[in-house]
């Protein structure tokens, strides 16, 4: 993480709740290399009936032209 931070701004956008995500990220990011953390409450509902949500990357306020997305579900960024 330290090396990555030298070249990139690291932002985590998870669909997990803040309490759970903070616990996990605290284990991963011991030295504060992640600059921003976004959680379930930052996602937008796209289908209430199916409880589907989407991560709106415009919320991070950074250029998406130079963004690398790592996620296990492509639909999260519809």
C-alpha positions in Angstrom: 0.0 0.0 0.0 2.8 2.4 0.8 4.3 2.0 -2.7 1.0 2.4 -4.4 0.3 5.6 -2.5 3.5 7.1 -3.9 2.0 6.9 -7.4 -1.8 6.9 -6.9 -4.5 8.3 -4.7 -6.1 5.3 -3.1 -9.9 5.5 -2.5 -12.0 2.6 -1.2 -15.7 2.6 -2.2 -17.4 -0.4 -0.6 -21.0 -1.4 -0.4 -20.4 -2.6 3.2 -21.7 -0.7 6.2 -19.3 1.8 7.8 -18.8 -0.3 11.0 -17.8 -3.5 9.2 -15.8 -1.7 6.5 -13.8 0.3 9.0 -12.9 -2.8 10.9 -11.6 -4.5 7.8 -9.9 -1.5 6.4 -8.2 -0.8 9.7 -6.6 -4.2 9.4 -5.4 -3.5 5.8 -4.4 0.1 6.1 -2.3 0.3 9.2 -0.4 3.4 8.1 -3.2 5.6 6.6 -2.4 5.0 2.9 -6.0 5.1 1.8 -7.0 8.7 1.4 -10.8 8.3 1.3 -13.3 5.7 2.3 -16.8 5.5 1.0 -19.5 3.1 2.3 -22.9 1.7 1.7 -24.5 5.0 2.7 -22.7 6.6 -0.2 -24.3 4.3 -2.8 -27.4 5.1 -4.7 -30.5 2.8 -4.9 -31.4 1.8 -8.4 -33.9 -0.9 -7.6 -35.6 -0.8 -4.1 -37.5 -4.0 -4.7 -34.4 -6.0 -5.4 -32.3 -3.9 -3.0 -29.8 -3.1 -5.8 -27.4 -0.2 -5.3 -24.8 1.4 -7.5 -21.5 3.1 -6.6 -21.6 6.6 -8.3 -17.9 7.3 -8.8 -18.6 11.0 -9.4 -18.9 11.2 -5.7 -15.2 10.8 -5.2 -14.6 14.1 -7.0 -11.6 12.9 -9.0 -11.0 12.6 -12.8 -12.3 9.2 -13.9 -10.0 9.3 -16.9 -7.2 8.1 -14.7 -9.2 5.8 -12.5 -8.6 2.0 -11.9 -11.6 0.1 -10.6 -11.2 -3.1 -8.7 -14.5 -4.8 -7.9 -15.9 -8.3 -8.0 -19.3 -7.1 -9.5 -19.1 -5.0 -12.7 -22.8 -3.9 -12.3 -21.8 -1.9 -9.2 -20.6 0.9 -11.5 -23.5 0.7 -14.1 
